[in-house]
Amino acid sequence: MDPEVRRQLEEIHALVKDNHQMLRAIRRHQVYGVVATIIVWLVILITPIYLYQQYLQPFVTKFSATTGIAPSGLFGLPTSADLQKLINSFKPR
């Protein structure tokens, strides 16, 4: 084999190996990015539900048990009519 052709083939081989390593790194970072995005969105979507369950729901159940008014809104949250009944039940007579 001609030494010039051999040198060019070795150079091409080195470039191909380097290109392959770069492509694998890009794919790896892409997978990490997708996983991180999924985790961030899960945190964004689950945090309000968790906070509602921990902090707001006990107050809602306490007030509904006190007044006898069951929340009828979305996700068991009181509607504006329920809140108005609650306010009216605590007004002095």
KAJO-V596626 format. One record per pair of residues at least 12 apart in sequence whose ideal C-beta (glycine too) atoms are under 8 Angstrom apart, sorted by sequence separation. I is the first residue (numbers start at 1). J is the second residue. If there is no record, write none. Layout:
# KAJO-V596626
i j
I J
I J
This chain:
# KAJO-V596626
i j
69 82
64 78
63 78
60 76
69 85
60 77
69 86
60 78
64 82
67 85
57 76
67 86
69 89
67 89
52 75
63 86
